[in-house]
Amino acid sequence: MTRFLPAVALLVALAAPVAAGAAEHEVKMLNKGAEGMMVFEPAVLKIAPGDTVRFVPTDKGHNAESVKTMLPDGAQAFAGKMNQEVTVTFDVPGLYGYQCKPHLAMGMVGLIQVGDDAPNRAAVEAAAGKLPNKAKQRLGDQLGQL
């Protein structure tokens, strides 16, 4: 058993910087916030690859899920259940659009930029143009914050 200890110690040492560098961010799902009714707060995040976002249903009646047409190539879609917290780790760089499905028409949307670049920004802008008016407006404002 002791002959494996150096190998185990090396693996732990190599993995520690990766785990230590990842951050966790919290996004609240709210009926009312600083930006009005039916919002995520914060609605826009810039995070590093490997970071985690925890979507918290602070108020009842919400979920958080990705907008399928607003994901970088190779990224996995996510969908949280109604009134339940969902935690997502973002490994693929790019821009992610997300929504509260029951309140999309009321503009309950948000954006997460993973990494320094958003190679899929044009696709997200095009997809935003097909959303209900309030969601389209908020996403336009959010894109302006990046």
Sequence and secondary structure as in RCSB ss.txt:
>XXXX:A:sequence
MTRFLPAVALLVALAAPVAAGAAEHEVKMLNKGAEGMMVFEPAVLKIAPGDTVRFVPTDKGHNAESVKTMLPDGA
QAFAGKMNQEVTVTFDVPGLYGYQCKPHLAMGMVGLIQVGDDAPNRAAVEAAAGKLPNKAKQRLGDQLGQL
>XXXX:A:secstr
 GGGHHHHHHHHHHHHHHHHH  EEEEEEEEEETTEEEEEESSEEEE TTEEEEEE SSSS   EE TTS  TT 
   B  TT  EEEEE S EEEEEE GGGGGGT EEEEEESS  TTHHHHHHHHTTS HHHHHHHHHHHHT 
